[in-house]
Amino acid sequence: MRQSVIKLRRFVRPQNEALAELSAGEVYPLEAECNGFLQETSNRTKRIVEEMDATSDRLQALQDHADLLHASALGRNSYVLSIVAAIFLPLGFLTGLFGINVGGMPGVEAAYGFWLVTASSILLGVVLFLVFRVLIWL
């Protein structure tokens, strides 16, 4: 809509200037009655151009507000995504570390090794969540 107003204003403004010059009588002298009509038409065109300027300004303000809301939502979503990544990054590292098949890994021979790693991962996730809550990051 704003672009339409700008395009329309681009065509109306020169007409306003032409009508103003014509009604001033400098270009071509006219009868008093015609000059009065031209003066009235020039004034109306001037008001229309001013209204188009005001409309364009209002539409620009609305566009700025919409851009601000979009940027705010994007920032909030990026923040939440960063927090979630910060919680799951250490957990992903642990699962990758314990997922390799090499000898000498602690807890491989023990019957409770899997449950110990699972419990420590859950505990680490809860601790990270609580730390982020205390720091008011989440």
N, CA, C and O atoms as a MOPAC input file, in Angstrom:
PM7 MOZYME 1SCF
protein

 N      0.82600 1    -1.18800 1     0.00000 1
 C      0.00000 1     0.00000 1     0.00000 1
 C      0.87500 1     1.25800 1     0.00000 1
 O      0.57400 1     2.25000 1    -0.66300 1
 N      1.95700 1     1.18000 1     0.76100 1
 C      2.85800 1     2.33300 1     0.82500 1
 C      3.48800 1     2.61000 1    -0.53300 1
 O      3.63700 1     3.76600 1    -0.92700 1
 N      3.85600 1     1.55800 1    -1.24300 1
 C      4.44200 1     1.73200 1    -2.56500 1
 C      3.42000 1     2.32800 1    -3.53500 1
 O      3.77200 1     3.13200 1    -4.39800 1
 N      2.16900 1     1.93500 1    -3.39100 1
 C      1.12100 1     2.50100 1    -4.24900 1
 C      0.96600 1     3.99000 1    -3.98800 1
 O      0.81200 1     4.77400 1    -4.92500 1
 N      1.00600 1     4.38300 1    -2.72900 1
 C      0.89200 1     5.80400 1    -2.38400 1
 C      2.08500 1     6.57200 1    -2.94600 1
 O      1.92300 1     7.68100 1    -3.45400 1
 N      3.27300 1     5.99500 1    -2.85900 1
 C      4.46500 1     6.66100 1    -3.38100 1
 C      4.36200 1     6.83300 1    -4.89300 1
 O      4.68400 1     7.89500 1    -5.42600 1
 N      3.91000 1     5.78100 1    -5.58500 1
 C      3.76000 1     5.88600 1    -7.04200 1
 C      2.71500 1     6.92400 1    -7.41600 1
 O      2.92500 1     7.72100 1    -8.33100 1
 N      1.59300 1     6.91700 1    -6.71500 1
 C      0.53400 1     7.87800 1    -7.00600 1
 C      1.00400 1     9.30400 1    -6.72600 1
 O      0.70900 1    10.22400 1    -7.49000 1
 N      1.72600 1     9.47700 1    -5.64500 1
 C      2.24600 1    10.80300 1    -5.29500 1
 C      3.23200 1    11.30400 1    -6.34900 1
 O      3.30500 1    12.50300 1    -6.61700 1
 N      3.98500 1    10.38500 1    -6.94300 1
 C      4.93500 1    10.75200 1    -7.97800 1
 C      4.23400 1    11.35800 1    -9.20200 1
 O      4.81000 1    12.19500 1    -9.89700 1
 N      2.99000 1    10.93400 1    -9.46500 1
 C      2.25300 1    11.47900 1   -10.60500 1
 C      1.43700 1    12.71200 1   -10.24400 1
 O      1.23700 1    13.58600 1   -11.08800 1
 N      0.96600 1    12.79700 1    -9.01100 1
 C      0.09400 1    13.91000 1    -8.61900 1
 C      0.90500 1    15.16800 1    -8.30800 1
 O      0.44700 1    16.27400 1    -8.59500 1
 N      2.08200 1    15.02400 1    -7.73700 1
 C      2.87800 1    16.20000 1    -7.35600 1
 C      3.21600 1    17.10800 1    -8.54900 1
 O      3.06400 1    18.32300 1    -8.42500 1
 N      3.66700 1    16.57800 1    -9.69800 1
 C      3.92500 1    17.47700 1   -10.83400 1
 C      2.65100 1    18.16300 1   -11.34300 1
 O      2.69100 1    19.30500 1   -11.80100 1
 N      1.53600 1    17.45800 1   -11.25700 1
 C      0.27600 1    18.09300 1   -11.66400 1
 C     -0.06900 1    19.24500 1   -10.73200 1
 O     -0.57800 1    20.27600 1   -11.17100 1
 N      0.20800 1    19.06900 1    -9.45900 1
 C     -0.03800 1    20.14400 1    -8.49500 1
 C      0.81000 1    21.36600 1    -8.84200 1
 O      0.32000 1    22.49500 1    -8.82600 1
 N      2.07300 1    21.13400 1    -9.15200 1
 C      2.95600 1    22.25500 1    -9.49600 1
 C      2.50900 1    22.93200 1   -10.78500 1
 O      2.55400 1    24.15800 1   -10.89400 1
 N      2.07900 1    22.13700 1   -11.76000 1
 C      1.61300 1    22.71300 1   -13.02900 1
 C      0.34400 1    23.53300 1   -12.81700 1
 O      0.19700 1    24.61500 1   -13.38600 1
 N     -0.57300 1    23.01700 1   -11.99700 1
 C     -1.80800 1    23.76200 1   -11.71400 1
 C     -1.51800 1    25.04400 1   -10.95100 1
 O     -2.16800 1    26.06400 1   -11.17700 1
 N     -0.54800 1    24.99600 1   -10.05100 1
 C     -0.19900 1    26.20000 1    -9.29000 1
 C      0.37100 1    27.26400 1   -10.22000 1
 O      0.01800 1    28.43700 1   -10.09500 1
 N      1.22800 1    26.88800 1   -11.13400 1
 C      1.79000 1    27.85700 1   -12.08300 1
 C      0.72000 1    28.39500 1   -13.03200 1
 O      0.70100 1    29.58300 1   -13.35500 1
 N     -0.15900 1    27.51300 1   -13.46700 1
 C     -1.21300 1    27.93000 1   -14.38500 1
 C     -2.20900 1    28.86000 1   -13.70600 1
 O     -2.66500 1    29.82800 1   -14.31500 1
 N     -2.54700 1    28.58000 1   -12.46300 1
 C     -3.50400 1    29.42900 1   -11.74200 1
 C     -2.88800 1    30.76600 1   -11.33800 1
 O     -3.60900 1    31.73700 1   -11.10500 1
 N     -1.55300 1    30.82100 1   -11.25400 1
 C     -0.89800 1    32.08400 1   -10.91500 1
 C     -0.98400 1    33.06400 1   -12.07900 1
 O     -0.80300 1    34.26600 1   -11.88400 1
 N     -1.25700 1    32.57500 1   -13.28300 1
 C     -1.41500 1    33.44900 1   -14.43700 1
 C     -0.11600 1    33.86000 1   -15.07200 1
 O     -0.12300 1    34.72300 1   -15.95000 1
 N      1.00500 1    33.28500 1   -14.67500 1
 C      2.28500 1    33.65700 1   -15.24400 1
 C      2.52000 1    32.98900 1   -16.59800 1
 O      3.15800 1    33.56800 1   -17.47700 1
 N      2.01200 1    31.78600 1   -16.76200 1
 C      2.24100 1    31.03500 1   -17.99000 1
 C      1.31000 1    31.52900 1   -19.10400 1
 O      1.73300 1    31.82100 1   -20.22200 1
 N      0.05200 1    31.60800 1   -18.75300 1
 C     -0.95300 1    31.99200 1   -19.74700 1
 C     -2.06900 1    32.72800 1   -19.01200 1
 O     -2.67700 1    32.15600 1   -18.10700 1
 N     -2.35100 1    33.95200 1   -19.36500 1
 C     -3.40000 1    34.68800 1   -18.65900 1
 C     -4.78200 1    34.11700 1   -18.99100 1
 O     -5.10300 1    33.86200 1   -20.15200 1
 N     -5.58400 1    33.92500 1   -17.95000 1
 C     -6.92300 1    33.36200 1   -18.10600 1
 C     -7.96400 1    34.33200 1   -17.55900 1
 O     -7.63700 1    35.31300 1   -16.89100 1
 N     -9.22200 1    34.03400 1   -17.85800 1
 C    -10.31500 1    34.83200 1   -17.31100 1
 C    -10.37200 1    34.62300 1   -15.80900 1
 O     -9.84400 1    33.64100 1   -15.28700 1
 N    -11.01600 1    35.55400 1   -15.11900 1
 C    -11.07900 1    35.51100 1   -13.65300 1
 C    -11.81600 1    34.27500 1   -13.16500 1
 O    -11.41300 1    33.66000 1   -12.17800 1
 N    -12.90000 1    33.90300 1   -13.85600 1
 C    -13.67900 1    32.73700 1   -13.43600 1
 C    -12.86400 1    31.45000 1   -13.59500 1
 O    -12.85200 1    30.60800 1   -12.69700 1
 N    -12.18700 1    31.30100 1   -14.73000 1
 C    -11.33800 1    30.12100 1   -14.95600 1
 C    -10.16800 1    30.10100 1   -13.97500 1
 O     -9.77600 1    29.04700 1   -13.47400 1
 N     -9.62600 1    31.27400 1   -13.71500 1
 C     -8.51000 1    31.37200 1   -12.78200 1
 C     -8.94600 1    30.93800 1   -11.37900 1
 O     -8.18400 1    30.28400 1   -10.66600 1
 N    -10.17200 1    31.30200 1   -10.98400 1
 C    -10.69400 1    30.88500 1    -9.67500 1
 C    -10.85300 1    29.37800 1    -9.59400 1
 O    -10.50700 1    28.76900 1    -8.58200 1
 N    -11.38000 1    28.76500 1   -10.66800 1
 C    -11.50100 1    27.30100 1   -10.69600 1
 C    -10.13800 1    26.62300 1   -10.64000 1
 O     -9.94900 1    25.62800 1    -9.94000 1
 N     -9.19700 1    27.17900 1   -11.38500 1
 C     -7.85400 1    26.61000 1   -11.35800 1
 C     -7.20400 1    26.75400 1    -9.98500 1
 O     -6.50100 1    25.85400 1    -9.52600 1
 N     -7.44200 1    27.88800 1    -9.33600 1
 C     -6.89200 1    28.11000 1    -7.99500 1
 C     -7.48600 1    27.09500 1    -7.00400 1
 O     -6.77300 1    26.53500 1    -6.17200 1
 N     -8.79300 1    26.87200 1    -7.10700 1
 C     -9.45200 1    25.89300 1    -6.22900 1
 C     -8.92700 1    24.48800 1    -6.51100 1
 O     -8.66700 1    23.71600 1    -5.58700 1
 N     -8.77300 1    24.16700 1    -7.78300 1
 C     -8.23400 1    22.85000 1    -8.15100 1
 C     -6.79700 1    22.69900 1    -7.66000 1
 O     -6.40900 1    21.62800 1    -7.19300 1
 N     -6.02000 1    23.74600 1    -7.76200 1
 C     -4.64700 1    23.72200 1    -7.27500 1
 C     -4.61200 1    23.50200 1    -5.76500 1
 O     -3.79500 1    22.72800 1    -5.26800 1
 N     -5.49300 1    24.17800 1    -5.04000 1
 C     -5.54700 1    24.00500 1    -3.58200 1
 C     -5.94700 1    22.57900 1    -3.21200 1
 O     -5.37200 1    21.98900 1    -2.29700 1
 N     -6.93800 1    22.02200 1    -3.92400 1
 C     -7.36000 1    20.64600 1    -3.64400 1
 C     -6.22000 1    19.66300 1    -3.93300 1
 O     -5.97800 1    18.73300 1    -3.16400 1
 N     -5.54300 1    19.88000 1    -5.03100 1
 C     -4.42900 1    19.00200 1    -5.37700 1
 C     -3.32100 1    19.10200 1    -4.33300 1
 O     -2.69600 1    18.10000 1    -3.98500 1
 N     -3.08500 1    20.30000 1    -3.84400 1
 C     -2.07700 1    20.48600 1    -2.79900 1
 C     -2.47000 1    19.73200 1    -1.53200 1
 O     -1.62000 1    19.09900 1    -0.90700 1
 N     -3.73900 1    19.78900 1    -1.14600 1
 C     -4.20500 1    19.04600 1     0.03500 1
 C     -4.09000 1    17.53600 1    -0.19000 1
 O     -3.75700 1    16.78700 1     0.72800 1
 N     -4.37100 1    17.09900 1    -1.42700 1
 C     -4.25300 1    15.66400 1    -1.72700 1
 C     -2.80000 1    15.21400 1    -1.60000 1
 O     -2.52800 1    14.14700 1    -1.05000 1
 N     -1.87600 1    16.01300 1    -2.10100 1
 C     -0.45400 1    15.67100 1    -1.99100 1
 C     -0.03000 1    15.63300 1    -0.52100 1
 O      0.70800 1    14.73600 1    -0.11100 1
 N     -0.49000 1    16.59300 1     0.26300 1
 C     -0.15600 1    16.60300 1     1.69300 1
 C     -0.75000 1    15.38700 1     2.39600 1
 O     -0.11600 1    14.80100 1     3.27400 1
 N     -1.96700 1    15.01000 1     2.01000 1
 C     -2.58300 1    13.82300 1     2.61100 1
 C     -1.82500 1    12.55600 1     2.20500 1
 O     -1.67800 1    11.63600 1     3.00900 1
 N     -1.34900 1    12.50900 1     0.97600 1
 C     -0.54000 1    11.36300 1     0.54600 1
 C      0.77500 1    11.30200 1     1.31300 1
 O      1.23400 1    10.21700 1     1.67000 1
 N      1.38300 1    12.45200 1     1.56900 1
 C      2.60700 1    12.48000 1     2.37700 1
 C      2.33200 1    11.96000 1     3.78300 1
 O      3.10600 1    11.16900 1     4.32400 1
 N      1.23200 1    12.40600 1     4.36700 1
 C      0.88400 1    11.96200 1     5.71800 1
 C      0.57100 1    10.46900 1     5.73400 1
 O      0.96100 1     9.75500 1     6.65800 1
 N     -0.13100 1    10.00400 1     4.71000 1
 C     -0.44300 1     8.57900 1     4.62600 1
 C      0.82300 1     7.75500 1     4.48100 1
 O      0.96500 1     6.70500 1     5.10800 1
 N      1.73500 1     8.22900 1     3.65800 1
 C      3.00600 1     7.53000 1     3.49300 1
 C      3.77700 1     7.48000 1     4.80800 1
 O      4.37800 1     6.45500 1     5.13000 1
 N      3.76800 1     8.56200 1     5.56400 1
 C      4.44700 1     8.58200 1     6.86200 1
 C      3.80300 1     7.60800 1     7.84100 1
 O      4.49800 1     6.89500 1     8.56500 1
 N      2.46800 1     7.58100 1     7.86200 1
 C      1.77200 1     6.64600 1     8.76200 1
 C      2.06100 1     5.20000 1     8.36900 1
 O      2.28300 1     4.35000 1     9.23200 1
 N      2.05900 1     4.92600 1     7.07400 1
 C      2.35700 1     3.56900 1     6.62400 1
 C      3.80400 1     3.18600 1     6.93400 1
 O      4.08900 1     2.02800 1     7.23800 1
 N      4.71000 1     4.14800 1     6.85800 1
 C      6.10500 1     3.88200 1     7.23000 1
 C      6.21100 1     3.55300 1     8.71500 1
 O      6.96700 1     2.66400 1     9.10800 1
 N      5.44900 1     4.27400 1     9.54000 1
 C      5.45700 1     3.98600 1    10.97700 1
 C      4.91200 1     2.58900 1    11.25100 1
 O      5.44100 1     1.87100 1    12.10000 1
 N      3.85500 1     2.20000 1    10.53400 1
 C      3.31000 1     0.85300 1    10.69800 1
 C      4.31700 1    -0.20600 1    10.24500 1
 O      4.45900 1    -1.24300 1    10.89200 1
 N      5.00500 1     0.05100 1     9.14900 1
 C      6.01700 1    -0.88700 1     8.66900 1
 C      7.16100 1    -1.01000 1     9.66500 1
 O      7.65400 1    -2.11200 1     9.90700 1
 N      7.58500 1     0.09900 1    10.24200 1
 C      8.64900 1     0.06000 1    11.25200 1
 C      8.21400 1    -0.74600 1    12.47100 1
 O      8.99700 1    -1.51100 1    13.03400 1
 N      6.95000 1    -0.56500 1    12.87300 1
 C      6.43600 1    -1.30700 1    14.03000 1
 C      6.37200 1    -2.80600 1    13.72100 1
 O      6.73600 1    -3.62800 1    14.56200 1
 N      5.91300 1    -3.16100 1    12.52400 1
 C      5.85900 1    -4.57100 1    12.13500 1
 C      7.26000 1    -5.16700 1    12.08000 1
 O      7.46500 1    -6.30400 1    12.50500 1
 N      8.23000 1    -4.40800 1    11.55800 1
 C      9.61800 1    -4.87800 1    11.52800 1
 C     10.17100 1    -5.07100 1    12.93200 1
 O     10.91000 1    -6.02300 1    13.18500 1
 N      9.81600 1    -4.17300 1    13.84400 1
 C     10.27000 1    -4.28400 1    15.22700 1
 C      9.69600 1    -5.53500 1    15.89400 1
 O     10.40300 1    -6.24900 1    16.60400 1
 N      8.40100 1    -5.79200 1    15.65500 1
 C      7.78600 1    -6.99400 1    16.22600 1
 C      8.43900 1    -8.25800 1    15.65700 1
 O      8.68700 1    -9.22100 1    16.38300 1
 N      8.71000 1    -8.24000 1    14.36300 1
 C      9.34600 1    -9.39700 1    13.73100 1
 C     10.75600 1    -9.60900 1    14.28800 1
 O     11.14200 1   -10.73900 1    14.58500 1
 N     11.50800 1    -8.54700 1    14.42600 1
 C     12.86600 1    -8.65300 1    14.97200 1
 C     12.84300 1    -9.12400 1    16.42500 1
 O     13.70200 1    -9.89800 1    16.84800 1
 N     11.85800 1    -8.65500 1    17.18200 1
 C     11.73900 1    -9.07600 1    18.57500 1
 C     11.41600 1   -10.57100 1    18.66700 1
 O     12.00400 1   -11.28800 1    19.47700 1
 N     10.48400 1   -11.03400 1    17.83900 1
 C     10.14300 1   -12.45500 1    17.83800 1
 C     11.33900 1   -13.29900 1    17.39500 1
 O     11.59500 1   -14.36200 1    17.96200 1
 N     12.06100 1   -12.83200 1    16.39600 1
 C     13.23700 1   -13.54800 1    15.91900 1
 C     14.31400 1   -13.61000 1    17.00100 1
 O     14.94400 1   -14.65000 1    17.19500 1
 N     14.52300 1   -12.50500 1    17.69800 1
 C     15.49400 1   -12.48400 1    18.78800 1
 C     15.10800 1   -13.41600 1    19.92300 1
 O     15.95600 1   -14.11900 1    20.47200 1
 N     13.82200 1   -13.42200 1    20.27500 1
 C     13.34100 1   -14.30500 1    21.34100 1
 C     13.51600 1   -15.76600 1    20.94600 1
 O     13.95400 1   -16.58300 1    21.75600 1
 N     13.17200 1   -16.09900 1    19.69600 1
 C     13.32100 1   -17.48200 1    19.23300 1
 C     14.78800 1   -17.89300 1    19.18800 1
 O     15.12200 1   -19.02200 1    19.54600 1
 N     15.65400 1   -17.00700 1    18.76100 1
 C     17.08700 1   -17.30900 1    18.73400 1
 C     17.62500 1   -17.51700 1    20.14700 1
 O     18.47000 1   -18.38200 1    20.37800 1
 N     17.13200 1   -16.72500 1    21.08000 1
 C     17.56100 1   -16.85400 1    22.47600 1
 C     17.16100 1   -18.21700 1    23.04000 1
 O     17.97200 1   -18.89600 1    23.67000 1
 N     15.91500 1   -18.60900 1    22.81200 1
 C     15.44100 1   -19.90400 1    23.31900 1
 C     16.21200 1   -21.04100 1    22.66400 1
 O     16.57800 1   -22.01300 1    23.32600 1
 N     16.45800 1   -20.91800 1    21.35700 1
 C     17.22000 1   -21.94800 1    20.66200 1
 C     18.64200 1   -22.05100 1    21.22100 1
 O     19.17500 1   -23.15300 1    21.35200 1
 N     19.24900 1   -20.92900 1    21.54700 1
 C     20.59800 1   -20.94500 1    22.13000 1
 C     20.60200 1   -21.60800 1    23.50200 1
 O     21.51500 1   -22.36600 1    23.82700 1
 N     19.59000 1   -21.32400 1    24.29900 1
 C     19.51300 1   -21.94300 1    25.62900 1
 C     19.32800 1   -23.45400 1    25.50600 1
 O     19.98200 1   -24.22500 1    26.20900 1
 N     18.43300 1   -23.87300 1    24.60900 1
 C     18.21500 1   -25.31100 1    24.41900 1
 C     19.49700 1   -25.97300 1    23.92200 1
 O     19.84000 1   -27.06800 1    24.36800 1
 N     20.20500 1   -25.32400 1    23.00800 1
 C     21.46900 1   -25.87600 1    22.52100 1
 C     22.49900 1   -25.95000 1    23.64500 1
 O     23.27500 1   -26.90300 1    23.71300 1
 N     22.51200 1   -24.95200 1    24.52200 1
 C     23.47100 1   -24.96000 1    25.63600 1
 C     23.17000 1   -26.08400 1    26.61400 1
 O     24.08100 1   -26.61100 1    27.25200 1
 N     21.89900 1   -26.45800 1    26.73900 1
 C     21.55600 1   -27.56800 1    27.63500 1
 C     21.93200 1   -28.90400 1    26.99600 1
 O     22.49500 1   -29.77700 1    27.65700 1
 N     21.62100 1   -29.06100 1    25.71500 1
 C     21.81700 1   -30.36600 1    25.08300 1
 C     23.21400 1   -30.57900 1    24.50200 1
 O     23.56600 1   -31.71100 1    24.17000 1
 N     24.00800 1   -29.54000 1    24.37400 1
 C     25.36500 1   -29.71700 1    23.83900 1
 C     26.22500 1   -30.61800 1    24.72300 1
 O     26.84500 1   -31.54200 1    24.19800 1
 N     26.29400 1   -30.39900 1    26.03100 1
 C     27.09200 1   -31.32800 1    26.86100 1
 C     26.53300 1   -32.74700 1    26.84700 1
 O     27.28300 1   -33.72100 1    26.90700 1
 N     25.20000 1   -32.85400 1    26.76700 1
 C     24.59900 1   -34.19000 1    26.72600 1
 C     24.95800 1   -34.89300 1    25.41500 1
 O     25.23200 1   -36.09300 1    25.40900 1
 N     24.95800 1   -34.17000 1    24.33800 1
 C     25.35900 1   -34.74500 1    23.05400 1
 C     26.82200 1   -35.15200 1    23.05300 1
 O     27.19900 1   -36.16800 1    22.47000 1
 N     27.63500 1   -34.35000 1    23.71200 1
 C     29.05000 1   -34.70000 1    23.81800 1
 C     29.22800 1   -36.00500 1    24.60100 1
 O     30.00400 1   -36.87300 1    24.20100 1
 N     28.51700 1   -36.13500 1    25.70100 1
 C     28.63700 1   -37.35800 1    26.50300 1
 C     28.15600 1   -38.58000 1    25.74100 1
 O     28.80900 1   -39.62300 1    25.77600 1
 N     27.03900 1   -38.47500 1    25.06200 1
 C     26.54800 1   -39.63400 1    24.31000 1
 C     27.49900 1   -39.97500 1    23.17000 1
 O     27.69000 1   -41.15200 1    22.86300 1
 N     28.09400 1   -38.98100 1    22.54300 1
 C     29.07800 1   -39.26200 1    21.50100 1
 C     30.33200 1   -39.89700 1    22.07000 1
 O     30.91000 1   -40.80200 1    21.46700 1
 N     30.74900 1   -39.42100 1    23.23000 1
 C     31.95200 1   -39.96200 1    23.85900 1
 C     31.75300 1   -41.40200 1    24.28800 1
 O     32.62400 1   -42.24400 1    24.07000 1
 N     30.61200 1   -41.69000 1    24.89700 1
 C     30.36200 1   -43.05100 1    25.35500 1
 C     29.84200 1   -43.95400 1    24.23900 1
 O     29.66400 1   -45.15300 1    24.45700 1
 N     29.60000 1   -43.41900 1    23.07900 1
 C     29.11200 1   -44.23200 1    21.96800 1
 C     30.22000 1   -44.83800 1    21.13300 1
 O     29.95100 1   -45.65500 1    20.25200 1
 N     31.46500 1   -44.45100 1    21.39300 1
 C     32.55700 1   -45.01700 1    20.60300 1
 C     32.86200 1   -46.42900 1    21.09200 1
 O     32.68400 1   -46.74000 1    22.26900 1
 N     33.31500 1   -47.26200 1    20.19500 1
 C     33.59200 1   -48.65900 1    20.53600 1
 C     35.09800 1   -48.89500 1    20.63400 1
 O     35.71600 1   -49.43600 1    19.71800 1
 N     35.66600 1   -48.48500 1    21.74700 1
 C     37.07100 1   -48.75400 1    22.00700 1
 C     37.18300 1   -49.39900 1    23.37100 1
 O     36.33000 1   -49.21200 1    24.23900 1
 N     38.21700 1   -50.13500 1    23.54000 1
 C     38.43700 1   -50.78600 1    24.82600 1
 C     38.87100 1   -49.80000 1    25.88700 1
 O     39.42100 1   -48.74300 1    25.57400 1
 N     38.63100 1   -50.13500 1    27.12200 1
 C     39.06800 1   -49.31100 1    28.23000 1
 C     38.07900 1   -48.25200 1    28.64500 1
 O     38.40400 1   -47.42100 1    29.49300 1
 N     36.87600 1   -48.24300 1    28.08100 1
 C     35.86300 1   -47.26200 1    28.48400 1
 C     35.39000 1   -47.60900 1    29.89100 1
 O     35.12100 1   -48.77700 1    30.17300 1
 N     35.28100 1   -46.63000 1    30.77500 1
 C     34.83000 1   -46.93000 1    32.13400 1
 C     33.36800 1   -47.37700 1    32.13600 1
 O     32.53200 1   -46.78700 1    31.45200 1
 N     33.07600 1   -48.38700 1    32.88400 1
 C     31.70600 1   -48.86500 1    33.04200 1
 C     31.26100 1   -49.85900 1    31.99700 1
 O     30.10400 1   -50.28000 1    32.02400 1
 N     32.13900 1   -50.26300 1    31.05700 1
 C     31.74800 1   -51.20500 1    30.01200 1
 C     31.53500 1   -52.59500 1    30.60600 1
 O     30.61300 1   -53.30800 1    30.20900 1
 N     32.35600 1   -52.96600 1    31.52200 1
 C     32.27700 1   -54.30500 1    32.12400 1
 C     31.22100 1   -54.36800 1    33.22800 1
 O     30.73100 1   -55.45100 1    33.54800 1
 N     30.86900 1   -53.24000 1    33.80300 1
 C     29.92000 1   -53.24200 1    34.92500 1
 C     28.49500 1   -53.38900 1    34.40900 1
 O     28.16500 1   -52.89800 1    33.32900 1
 N     27.66700 1   -54.05600 1    35.17300 1
 C     26.27000 1   -54.27000 1    34.78700 1
 C     25.46900 1   -52.98100 1    34.91200 1
 O     24.46800 1   -52.80100 1    34.21900 1
 N     25.88600 1   -52.11700 1    35.76000 1
 C     25.15400 1   -50.86600 1    36.00200 1
 C     25.71300 1   -49.68900 1    35.18900 1
 O     25.26400 1   -48.56100 1    35.39400 1
 N     26.65400 1   -49.89700 1    34.29700 1
 C     27.32400 1   -48.82900 1    33.53900 1
 C     26.34600 1   -48.00200 1    32.69800 1
 O     26.40200 1   -46.77300 1    32.71200 1
 N     25.45400 1   -48.67300 1    31.96900 1
 C     24.48200 1   -47.95500 1    31.14400 1
 C     23.60000 1   -47.07000 1    32.00500 1
 O     23.35400 1   -45.91100 1    31.67200 1
 N     23.12400 1   -47.62100 1    33.11700 1
 C     22.22100 1   -46.85400 1    33.98100 1
 C     22.95400 1   -45.70300 1    34.66300 1
 O     22.35300 1   -44.66300 1    34.93200 1
 N     24.21600 1   -45.87200 1    34.93900 1
 C     24.99400 1   -44.79400 1    35.53500 1
 C     25.16400 1   -43.63700 1    34.54600 1
 O     25.01100 1   -42.47400 1    34.92000 1
 N     25.47700 1   -43.94900 1    33.30300 1
 C     25.62100 1   -42.90900 1    32.28100 1
 C     24.27800 1   -42.22600 1    32.02900 1
 O     24.22800 1   -41.00500 1    31.88300 1
 N     23.19600 1   -42.99400 1    31.97600 1
 C     21.86600 1   -42.42000 1    31.76200 1
 C     21.48900 1   -41.49200 1    32.91500 1
 O     21.00600 1   -40.38200 1    32.68800 1
 N     21.70500 1   -41.93600 1    34.13400 1
 C     21.36800 1   -41.11400 1    35.30700 1
 C     22.23100 1   -39.85600 1    35.35400 1
 O     21.74100 1   -38.77700 1    35.68600 1
 N     23.51700 1   -39.99400 1    35.02200 1
 C     24.38000 1   -38.80000 1    35.05300 1
 C     23.98300 1   -37.81400 1    33.94700 1
 O     24.07600 1   -36.60300 1    34.14700 1
 N     23.54900 1   -38.30200 1    32.80800 1
 C     23.08600 1   -37.41000 1    31.73500 1
 C     21.81900 1   -36.67200 1    32.14700 1
 O     21.68300 1   -35.47100 1    31.91200 1
 N     20.89600 1   -37.40100 1    32.76300 1
 C     19.65600 1   -36.75500 1    33.23700 1
 C     19.98600 1   -35.74300 1    34.32500 1
 O     19.44500 1   -34.63800 1    34.33100 1
 N     20.86400 1   -36.11300 1    35.23800 1
 C     21.27000 1   -35.19200 1    36.30200 1
 C     21.94500 1   -33.95100 1    35.73500 1
 O     21.67100 1   -32.84200 1    36.19500 1
 N     22.82200 1   -34.11300 1    34.74500 1
 C     23.48700 1   -32.97700 1    34.12300 1
 C     22.47000 1   -32.05600 1    33.43800 1
 O     22.56900 1   -30.83300 1    33.53900 1
 N     21.49700 1   -32.64600 1    32.74500 1
 C     20.45500 1   -31.84500 1    32.09700 1
 C     19.63800 1   -31.05500 1    33.09700 1
 O     19.34400 1   -29.88000 1    32.87300 1
 N     19.26600 1   -31.69300 1    34.20900 1
 C     18.49000 1   -30.99900 1    35.24700 1
 C     19.31900 1   -29.90000 1    35.89500 1
 O     18.81000 1   -28.80600 1    36.13900 1
 N     20.58800 1   -30.17400 1    36.17600 1
 C     21.45900 1   -29.16100 1    36.78500 1
 C     21.61100 1   -27.95800 1    35.85500 1
 O     21.51500 1   -26.81400 1    36.29900 1
 N     21.84400 1   -28.20900 1    34.57400 1
 C     21.95000 1   -27.09900 1    33.62100 1
 C     20.65300 1   -26.30100 1    33.54900 1
 O     20.67500 1   -25.07100 1    33.49700 1
 N     19.53700 1   -26.99900 1    33.54800 1
 C     18.24500 1   -26.31500 1    33.53800 1
 C     18.07700 1   -25.43800 1    34.77500 1
 O     17.63800 1   -24.29300 1    34.66700 1
 N     18.41900 1   -25.96100 1    35.93900 1
 C     18.29100 1   -25.18500 1    37.17500 1
 C     19.25900 1   -24.00700 1    37.20600 1
 O     18.91000 1   -22.92900 1    37.68700 1
 N     20.46600 1   -24.20500 1    36.70000 1
 C     21.42700 1   -23.09600 1    36.65200 1
 C     20.89100 1   -21.97600 1    35.75900 1
 O     20.99300 1   -20.80000 1    36.10800 1
 N     20.32700 1   -22.33600 1    34.62300 1
 C     19.76000 1   -21.32000 1    33.72600 1
 C     18.55400 1   -20.64500 1    34.34000 1
 O     18.31400 1   -19.46200 1    34.09700 1
 N     17.78900 1   -21.38300 1    35.13500 1
 C     16.64900 1   -20.77500 1    35.82900 1
 C     17.12400 1   -19.77700 1    36.90200 1
 O     16.55800 1   -18.69200 1    37.03900 1
 N     18.15100 1   -20.14900 1    37.64800 1
 C     18.67000 1   -19.28600 1    38.70400 1
 C     19.27500 1   -18.02000 1    38.10400 1
 O     19.12300 1   -16.93200 1    38.65900 1
 N     19.96100 1   -18.16500 1    36.97000 1
 C     20.55800 1   -17.00700 1    36.30900 1
 C     19.54500 1   -16.18900 1    35.51200 1
 O     19.89700 1   -15.17700 1    34.90600 1
 N     18.30800 1   -16.62200 1    35.51500 1
 C     17.18600 1   -15.98100 1    34.81300 1
 C     17.48500 1   -15.89700 1    33.30300 1
 O     17.18100 1   -14.89700 1    32.65300 1
 N     18.07100 1   -16.94000 1    32.78000 1
 C     18.30100 1   -17.02600 1    31.34200 1
 C     17.17200 1   -17.78600 1    30.67300 1
 O     17.02300 1   -17.75300 1    29.45100 1
 N     16.38000 1   -18.46900 1    31.48400 1
 C     15.30500 1   -19.30000 1    30.95000 1
 C     14.00800 1   -18.96100 1    31.64200 1
 O     12.97200 1   -19.55200 1    31.33600 1

